[in-house]
């Protein structure tokens, strides 16, 4: 695949490959660990770092460069169907554990490490009625005191280099298009210098689920302008929407340049141009 990217595309830029690794690299033969609720039950951040380090070494051996973990959501509603992906209900405990997971996953240098992806940014676990995808009804104080604490710790102390948006909307503002969340809080307040990736199909959901975008071009422009750099799993909205947004003046080229620069920076830091 990488050979094809280098030799058969116009610019010859290697791909940055992501994999799920919430409780171990999710592939046959890899080491599997207990669910994250068990991580929290150990009260042992040093052990969490060893888990991340094991996953890092296995991912790099396979040529994978970004892990879609850890989950930094604070779980306080047992009705929510994704509680088993969470470490616990205490913001500081969750923060301490995900910070060490990030350190283990990214290693001493990204040249031999894997980019950690904090998710789901933010407030995802606080959905109305314990439902998945449901809106989150919290004020800024509760967001900052509870739901943002683990993310802030992992960014400031752990140096996390990627963040994935939440599917939820906070007080009517979908996370995938929230400039307050993805730029003001994450970059301006915390000094985050990595890149933001979409939870799967989150860009399209701005049009079909949240209904804040009138079409694909509008959804793509809203997400990219807010600070969402990479659409996953496929560039469906960005691939078709961004050219249209440029043509109509909905988006300026420098917004695209900024996101491209962020992603290329980490492809270089991961050593992909030397050894993809």
N, C-alpha and C positions, 0 to 999 in steps of 0.2 A: 504493500500500500504506500509506504513512504517513498519507495523507489519511483512509483508512478507519480506521486506528488512532485518530486524533484525534477523528473525528466519529462513529464507530459503535461505540465501546466505552464501557463504563460510566465509566471514569476518564479517558479521553482521553490516555493516556500514550504517547509515541512509542516505536517499537521501536529497539533497538540492533542494527544489522545486522552480522553477521560474514561474513568471506570468507577463503578460503585464500590465502596469499601467501608461501609458503615460498621460492620463487625468482621472485617477481613475482606481481602480482595474477592469480589464475587465471581469467581471462576473455578472450574473443576481443578482440584488438586492443591488449591491455595489453603493456607491456614485460616480456620474459622474460629472466631472468638464469640463469647456470649453476647446477647443483646445489650445495648447500652444501659438499660436499667441495671444490669449487673455491674457495669463499669462504675456507676454511681454508688452501688452498694459496697464496693471495696474501699471507698474513701482513700484511694491510693493513687495520687497523681503520677508518681514515679512509674507505677505499673502501666498507667495509661500511655506514657511516653514510650515504653518498651513495645506496647501494642502498635503504636504508630510507626515505630522504627521497623518492626517486622513487616508490616504492610508496605512500607516504602521500598524495602529491598526486593520484595516479591514483585511489586509493580514495575520497578525499573528493569528488572530482569526480563519482563515481558514487553518492554517498550511503551509502557503507559506513563503519563506525565502529570496527570491531574486526578486527584481522588475526590469524589463527591461526598465528602464527609469532613469534619464531624457535624452532627446535628446539635446546634446550640440552643434549641428551643427549650423553654422552661415549661414543664408539664404540670398543670395544676387541676386539670379537669379529666377525670378518669374515663369519661365518656368518649373522649377524642380517640379515634381509631389508630393514631400513630404514636401513642404514648410509649410503646415498646422501643421506639427509635430514640427516645429521649433519655437523658442521664438522670434527671430528677426534677424536684419541685423547688429547689433552692437556687437562686441565681448565682451565688458565690461558688457553691459546689460545682454547678454546671460549668461555670467559667474556669475554675481551676482545672477541671478535668479536660475540657476541650482545648485549653491553652497548651497542656502537655501533649495531647494528641497531635496538635498542629506542629509542635516542635519535633516530635518523633517522625511525623510524615514528611516534613520539609527538610529535615536533617540539618547538618551544619552548613551545607551549601546546596543551592538548588541544582548545581551541576551534577549532584548525585541524589537529589531529593525529588519529591513529588509535591506539586502545588496542592495545598489543602483548601477545601471549599467549605466555608461556614454556611450552614443553612438551618432554617429558612428565614431570611432577613426581611421582616422581623414581625414578631407577634403571632406567628402562624398557629401556635398551639392554643391561643386564646379565643378561638372562633366561637361565635354565638351557638349556644346549645350543644357544644362539644362536637359540632359537625365539621367535616373536612370541607375546605374551600369557603367556609362561612365567613361573613364579615366579622371584624374584630372591633369591639366597642370599648376601647380604653383611651384614657387621656394621655397627654404627653408625659405627665409625672409617672404614671404607672408604666408606660413604655420604657422610660429611662431608668426607673428604679428596679424593674423586674425583667422585662423581655430583652432590653438592649445590653444589660450588664455582661452576660457571657460573651456576646459578640465583641463588645468593647475590650474586654480582657484579652480575648484571643487575638485581636488586632494590635492593641497597644503592647501587650506583654509577649505574645506568641509570634507576632509578625506574620499573621495569616495573609496570604497573597491573593485569595479569591473569595468571593461571597456570592451566594445564590439567593435570588429573591424569593419571598413568600408569595403564595398564590392569593393570600388574603388581601382585603382592603381594610385600611385603618381609618376609621371615621370617614369612610367614603372615598379614600385615596388609595387606589390599588398600588401595592408595593412595586410592581414592575414598571410603573410610570411615575413613581414618587421621587421627585428631585430632592425633596426635603430629606428623605431616607437615604437614597443612593448617592447623593452628592453633599448636601449640607451636613448631615450627621456623620456619614461614613468617611468622607474625604476631608471636608473642611474642619470638622470638630476633632476627629480622631487621627487624621494624618494618614489614612489608608492610601497606599501607593500601588495596589494591585489592580485586578480587573473583576468586573461583575458579570456573572453568567446567569442566563435565564433558567428557571425551573422549566421542565419540559412543556412546550407549547404556551408558555406564559405570555408571549407577545401576542399570539392569536387570541388568547383569552381576553385581552383588553377590548377586543371587538365583540367577541361572542359570549363572554361570561359577564364581564364588568360593564360592558356597553358604554365605555367612555370614549371609544374610538369609532369613527364613522366608517372606516374601511381599513384595508391592510396597510396602505401607505401612512395613514394617520396613526395606526397602532405602532408601526415601526419607528416613526418619527418621535412619538411620545416616549417610547421606551429608551431609545438611544439618547435623546436629549436629557432624559432624567439621569442617565449614567449607567444604563444596562448595556455592556459592551459586546457580549456574545450571545447569540440566540442558540438554544439547544432544544431538541436534539438535531434538528435540521434548520437551515437558515431560510425557512419558508417565508416568514414575514419580512425579514431583512432583504432576502434575495430579490423579491418582487417589489416590496414596499419602498425600500430606500431610494432606488433609482427614480421612482415616481415622485417621492417626496422632494428629491433634489430638483426634478424638472419643474415642479409646481411652486418651488420656493418655500415649501413647508419646512425644509431643513437646509442648513448651510454646510458646505463641504468640510469646514474645519471641525464640525462635530464628529463626522466619520473619521477624519484624520486622527483625532484625539483617541478614539477607541482602538483604531488600528495600531497606533503607537504603543498603547498599553499592552496589547496582546503580543506584539512583536518583541517588546522589551523582555517578556518572560520566556518567549521561545529562545531568545539569545541566552538568558540566564540559565535555562535548563540545558543548554548545550546542544539544542536540536540542529543548529546549522552545522555544527562540527560532527555530530553523531546522532542522526535522527532515529 
